[in-house]
Amino acid sequence: MEKPNKPNPPAPPSTNQPCGPGQGQLPGCCGALAFPYVPMQEENPVRYSRMEALQTGTLFPGLDLPFKAAIQAKTKLANTALVELMALDFAIDELGLYLTTHAEDQEALNLYWSYIKLAKEGREKYQQMYGPLLQTDLTPEAGYAWLKDPWPWEEGGND
């Protein structure tokens, strides 16, 4: 005598497919949840140089992520005037974020203002040699000269 066919039980949800409405509960349906970790910044933390900060993605070694070492090895930036301006701007942003929570750190505040001064001077020098960095740096006297040749990289502006 044959056994009657029983319907197969539904298969467990696959972690490779998106969850539909009413299907399962996390983490079984869509995957494991993340475990974020954000270290607290201490007062007067050690800082990377501006160039190291730009390459690592943070000015503060205490906030550096372990997997960044692999990325750093692949993202060596040439030491050009334009990269130096990028590094200054990045360090200014990082220090500004730090100062939001550590406003009494006088050393960081002094460094913040010195980087702003260096960036302003560097930007002016770069623009005198190679032209405007941003469309908003154009002057009414020059007209709209943003697209005129040669471009900075054609004159060695990235050297």
ZICORFEN-V341615 format. One record per residue. N is the residue number from 0. RES is the residue in one letter. D_FIRST is the distance of its C-alpha to the first C-alpha in Angstrom with 1 decimal. Layout:
BEGIN
n:N res:RES d_first:D_FIRST
n:N res:RES d_first:D_FIRST
END
This chain:
BEGIN
n:0 res:M d_first:0.0
n:1 res:E d_first:3.8
n:2 res:K d_first:6.6
n:3 res:P d_first:9.3
n:4 res:N d_first:12.4
n:5 res:K d_first:15.2
n:6 res:P d_first:18.7
n:7 res:N d_first:20.5
n:8 res:P d_first:23.5
n:9 res:P d_first:26.8
n:10 res:A d_first:28.6
n:11 res:P d_first:31.7
n:12 res:P d_first:34.9
n:13 res:S d_first:36.5
n:14 res:T d_first:40.0
n:15 res:N d_first:40.9
n:16 res:Q d_first:40.4
n:17 res:P d_first:42.7
n:18 res:C d_first:41.6
n:19 res:G d_first:41.2
n:20 res:P d_first:42.3
n:21 res:G d_first:40.4
n:22 res:Q d_first:38.4
n:23 res:G d_first:38.6
n:24 res:Q d_first:41.7
n:25 res:L d_first:44.1
n:26 res:P d_first:43.8
n:27 res:G d_first:40.0
n:28 res:C d_first:40.0
n:29 res:C d_first:43.1
n:30 res:G d_first:44.2
n:31 res:A d_first:46.5
n:32 res:L d_first:49.7
n:33 res:A d_first:53.0
n:34 res:F d_first:55.3
n:35 res:P d_first:58.8
n:36 res:Y d_first:61.9
n:37 res:V d_first:65.4
n:38 res:P d_first:68.1
n:39 res:M d_first:71.2
n:40 res:Q d_first:74.4
n:41 res:E d_first:77.2
n:42 res:E d_first:80.9
n:43 res:N d_first:82.8
n:44 res:P d_first:79.8
n:45 res:V d_first:80.2
n:46 res:R d_first:80.1
n:47 res:Y d_first:79.3
n:48 res:S d_first:81.9
n:49 res:R d_first:81.6
n:50 res:M d_first:80.1
n:51 res:E d_first:77.6
n:52 res:A d_first:76.6
n:53 res:L d_first:76.0
n:54 res:Q d_first:73.9
n:55 res:T d_first:71.8
n:56 res:G d_first:71.4
n:57 res:T d_first:73.2
n:58 res:L d_first:76.8
n:59 res:F d_first:75.7
n:60 res:P d_first:74.1
n:61 res:G d_first:72.6
n:62 res:L d_first:70.4
n:63 res:D d_first:69.4
n:64 res:L d_first:65.7
n:65 res:P d_first:64.6
n:66 res:F d_first:62.8
n:67 res:K d_first:66.0
n:68 res:A d_first:67.4
n:69 res:A d_first:65.2
n:70 res:I d_first:66.4
n:71 res:Q d_first:70.0
n:72 res:A d_first:70.0
n:73 res:K d_first:69.1
n:74 res:T d_first:71.4
n:75 res:K d_first:74.9
n:76 res:L d_first:77.3
n:77 res:A d_first:80.7
n:78 res:N d_first:83.7
n:79 res:T d_first:85.1
n:80 res:A d_first:87.1
n:81 res:L d_first:84.1
n:82 res:V d_first:81.7
n:83 res:E d_first:84.3
n:84 res:L d_first:84.5
n:85 res:M d_first:80.7
n:86 res:A d_first:80.7
n:87 res:L d_first:83.5
n:88 res:D d_first:81.7
n:89 res:F d_first:78.5
n:90 res:A d_first:80.5
n:91 res:I d_first:82.2
n:92 res:D d_first:78.9
n:93 res:E d_first:77.5
n:94 res:L d_first:80.7
n:95 res:G d_first:80.7
n:96 res:L d_first:77.2
n:97 res:Y d_first:78.2
n:98 res:L d_first:81.4
n:99 res:T d_first:79.5
n:100 res:T d_first:78.3
n:101 res:H d_first:81.2
n:102 res:A d_first:84.3
n:103 res:E d_first:86.6
n:104 res:D d_first:86.0
n:105 res:Q d_first:89.4
n:106 res:E d_first:88.7
n:107 res:A d_first:85.7
n:108 res:L d_first:87.7
n:109 res:N d_first:90.6
n:110 res:L d_first:88.2
n:111 res:Y d_first:86.6
n:112 res:W d_first:90.1
n:113 res:S d_first:91.2
n:114 res:Y d_first:88.0
n:115 res:I d_first:88.7
n:116 res:K d_first:92.3
n:117 res:L d_first:91.2
n:118 res:A d_first:88.6
n:119 res:K d_first:91.2
n:120 res:E d_first:93.7
n:121 res:G d_first:91.2
n:122 res:R d_first:89.9
n:123 res:E d_first:93.5
n:124 res:K d_first:94.4
n:125 res:Y d_first:91.2
n:126 res:Q d_first:91.9
n:127 res:Q d_first:95.5
n:128 res:M d_first:94.4
n:129 res:Y d_first:91.3
n:130 res:G d_first:91.2
n:131 res:P d_first:89.1
n:132 res:L d_first:85.8
n:133 res:L d_first:84.5
n:134 res:Q d_first:85.2
n:135 res:T d_first:86.6
n:136 res:D d_first:89.2
n:137 res:L d_first:91.0
n:138 res:T d_first:94.5
n:139 res:P d_first:96.0
n:140 res:E d_first:98.8
n:141 res:A d_first:96.5
n:142 res:G d_first:94.6
n:143 res:Y d_first:91.0
n:144 res:A d_first:91.0
n:145 res:W d_first:87.5
n:146 res:L d_first:86.4
n:147 res:K d_first:89.6
n:148 res:D d_first:89.5
n:149 res:P d_first:89.5
n:150 res:W d_first:86.6
n:151 res:P d_first:87.1
n:152 res:W d_first:84.8
n:153 res:E d_first:86.9
n:154 res:E d_first:90.0
n:155 res:G d_first:88.6
n:156 res:G d_first:87.8
n:157 res:N d_first:84.8
n:158 res:D d_first:86.9
END
